[in-house]
Amino acid sequence: MPALVEEGRIKTQERLRALVAKHGPLPAKAVTGRDAILMHSLAIDETLIDATYERSNSPKVGHYVPGTDIEIRDEAEFFAERMDAPVLINFAWHIQPEIERYMRAQGYQGQVLPIWE
């Protein structure tokens, strides 16, 4: 694995572990099929991310992130029950500003952190 990629992988794993040590398993937003590859590479499982949330009309709702036990839930559940979460991991890191604007418009005040920086 190229050194830069390995360095990013280690940095991301350390950041996630530190956040989980402080806050417990984290919620996530906007998981895509290609994220399963990233999640596998980063050894992300339900001990780090307890659920990921998608828009209510997404066909992904009610399923699991491929290769994990991380359930994909309706974002209405997040807005009703988890708005006080201090951190939300954004798997759609390539559109970070869009996801953050959307979550802020819904009233979320915690940190919206991209999975990969």
Secondary structure, DSSP 4 states (H G I P E B T S, - for coil): --HHHHHHHHHHHHHHHHHHHHH-SEEEE---TTHHHHHHHHT--TTTEEEEEE-TT-TTTTSB-TTS--EEEEHHHHHHH-TT-SEEEES-GGGHHHHHHHHHHTT--SEEEES--
